[in-house]
């Protein structure tokens, strides 16, 4: 059974950057629905015992096209939101340190350049989707964007995301309306780079 990540903070703890109502709706309704749907469809497809990364990387093995699409959408929604909510916190903001900071400087030139890259990817995404900071098994960093609930794993890029910027309107519309740029700027104030560094180290070794 796939389990929705539990919030490690109160629903109002990210204010004023991300408001309580958005967290409650985003995590408590949207994310919860993706989780419920994924479990239902995975059971029907006989893949409920798979690891979520393994499942997303092997979608082509699901023969029924309707189930494949449903698991791609809801499995992506489940995985993406688990990452999103587990890498933001009231202790976020600032800049990464140590090994991750050095790798960011090597890959992008500076942390400021990374922020600009991710912001541009998030703002240029037409319609719903995500911007990612991702890492391969050798520890190399890159940035990308995907449509809808796709991610680097479901697209079989050989990379795993460690930062997720959700630009579906449900992530920001209650507070920021159509001002996506204001939301993305605010999100950087709650991205917890210590938590991101832990994910980087787990993948890069």
N, C-alpha and C positions, 0 to 999 in steps of 0.2 A: 504493500500500500504506500502510495506517495503522500508525504506529509508536508503540509504548508509550514514554512518557517514561522516560528513565533517571534513577535516583536520583542526586542530586548530593551524596550523603552516605552514610556507611556505615549498614547496617541497624540498628546499635545506637546510632547517633548521636543519636537523639531520646529516649533514656532519660534520666530515669525516666518521662517523660511518656507516650511511646509506646514500647512494648517491642520488642525485636529480633524476637521470634517473630511478633508481629502485623505488623510491617513486611514480614517475609519472606513471610508467608502472604497478606497483603492485596495487596502489590505483585507478588510473585513467582508467586502462584497466581490469586487472584480477578481482578486487573487484567489479568494475562497472558491469562487465559481470555477475558475480554471482547474483548481485542484480536484474538486468534486467531479467535474467532467472528465478529466484525465483518468481518474481511477475507474470511472464507469466504462470508458472506451477501452482502456487498457485491459480490463477484465474480459470484455467481449472479444478482444483481439488475442487473448492468451499471453499477454506480455506484462502482466501486472507485477511479476517478480523481477523484472529487469531494473538495473540502475538507470536513472533518468538520462545520464549522459550517454550510456550505451544505447538506450532506446532511441534517443534523438539522432544518434549517429548511424542508426540502422533502420531508418524509416522505410527504405525501399524493400525491406524484407516483409513488411506487412502487405499481404496480397490484396485485401479488400481496399479499393481506392477510397471509399467513403471513410472507413476507419483510419486509413493512413492519413488523410487530410485532417480528420478530427483530432488525432493524436499529435500531428504536427502543430496544429494551432493551439490546442489546450496544453500539450506537453511543453511547448515553447513558452506559453504564458506562465505555466507553473515554474519552470526553471528560471526564466528571466526575472520573474518577480521575487523568487527566493533569493537570487543574487542581489537584486536591487535593494530589498529591505534589509539584507544582512550586511550591507556595506555602507549604510548611512546610519548616523547616530547623532545625538546631541553633542557628542565630543568631536564632531567632524570639522571640516574646514582646514585652513592652513595648507601646509605642503608635506609631501611624503619625506621620509628621512632614510638614511642608511642605504642598503643595497638597492631598494626599489628606486630611490631618488637618483642614484648613480646610473641605473639602467635607463630611467626616463631621460636624463641628460644625454646619455649616449645615443638613444634612439630618436629623440625629438629635438635635441639642442638645449632645452630648458623645460622646467615645469610650466612656465608661462606659454611656451610654444605648444605643449601638450594640451593645456586648457583651451587654447585657441583652436587647435585641431579638432578636439572633441566637440567644442561649441559649434564650430562650422558644420560638422557632420550632423549634429542634432538639429540645427536650424535649417539645414538644406534638405532634410528628409521630408519628402513630399507625402503628406498624409501620415498615417500611423506607422510607428517603428521605433528603432533603438539606435543609439550610438554606443560603441564599445571601446574599451581599452582591453586588449587581448594579449595572450602570451602563448608561445609554442613550447614544446618540451625542452628546447635548448635554452629557454629563458629570454628569447627575443620578444620585444614588445612591438605592437602595431596598433593601429586604430582603424575602425571600420563602422559601417552602418548597415542595418538590415530592415526590410519591410515587415510589417505586421508583427508576428511573434517568432519569426526566424531568428537564429543566432549563429555564431561561428561554428557551433557544434552541429546543428541540424543541417548546415550547408557544407559540412565535411571539409572545413578549411585547414584542419590540423591544428587549430588554435582554440584556446579556451578563454572566455571573457573573465575579467577580474573587476571591471567597472561597468555598470550598466546605467545608461541615461535613457529613461523611458520618455518618449515623446508622443505617446498616445494622449489624446486630450483628457482622458479620465485622470491622468497623473497630475494635471495642473489646472484644469479649467475652472474649478470651483473658486480658486483664489486668483488666478492670473488671467482668466478669460482667454483671449486670443494672443496674449503677450508671451509667447513661448520663450523668447529670449530672456525675459525677466525670470521665468521659472528656472531655466538652465543655469543662469547666474546664481540664483538662490540655492540650487541643488549642490553647487560646489561648496557651499557653506556647511553642508551636512555630510558630504562624502567623508568617511572616516578612513584616512590613509593607513592607519595602523592595521585595520581589518583588511584593507586591500593588500597590504604588504604580506599579511599572513597567507592570503590566497595565492599571491605571487610565489612565495617561498614553497608552498605545497605543490605547485606545478613545476616550477623551475628546479626544485631540489637544492 
